[in-house]
């Protein structure tokens, strides 16, 4: 529906407010209000007597084609089978409806969505900073942090920071990053090779698939052979 009195040259989409309630919660007739741009309206599948189409292409509970029939006949078949009639393809001509247990279907979909979220791997980009003339002890400590991040499945950006006259010897930073890449080659691969970024030199490492550990912690040690 197009709003009356809209600004020239622009179209506004309108949706009905629930009949019997105004913005303050008081009783009022149904009115129309504009939908903001970018707003997403959640649309539930139409089921049973909410289906508006006069005719439907009906699919049985086991996927068999029952053919095109009027909606009332399809509802009688669904009622006889103690199932719901669900409009699964409303834009088809005619719309497609399937016989199913809708409550069970929604429950299974919720379980699948929850499982997908649980399995989703969220990768963070960690950062480790070093100086080009870092001593061996500090290097080993920072390398240990890098290895821990990689084993947790994160990417690591290693930044070599130069100060003052150190900018005349950027090759020291490149050698340091090459040394690190060699030391962690078993668990990491170079995503972005060393590059100069102002007074810093940056390289990005990502974990090899065989090196990443699940979020539950470190893998258990193998059982000893008696």
Secondary structure as GFF3:
##gff-version 3
##sequence-region A 1 226
A	DSSP	beta_strand	14	16	.	.	.	ID=ss1
A	DSSP	beta_strand	32	34	.	.	.	ID=ss2
A	DSSP	three_ten_helix	48	50	.	.	.	ID=ss3
A	DSSP	beta_strand	55	59	.	.	.	ID=ss4
A	DSSP	beta_strand	65	70	.	.	.	ID=ss5
A	DSSP	alpha_helix	71	80	.	.	.	ID=ss6
A	DSSP	beta_strand	84	89	.	.	.	ID=ss7
A	DSSP	beta_strand	96	100	.	.	.	ID=ss8
A	DSSP	alpha_helix	102	119	.	.	.	ID=ss9
A	DSSP	beta_strand	125	131	.	.	.	ID=ss10
A	DSSP	alpha_helix	136	151	.	.	.	ID=ss11
A	DSSP	beta_strand	155	161	.	.	.	ID=ss12
A	DSSP	three_ten_helix	164	169	.	.	.	ID=ss13
A	DSSP	alpha_helix	171	183	.	.	.	ID=ss14
A	DSSP	beta_strand	188	197	.	.	.	ID=ss15
A	DSSP	beta_strand	200	207	.	.	.	ID=ss16
###
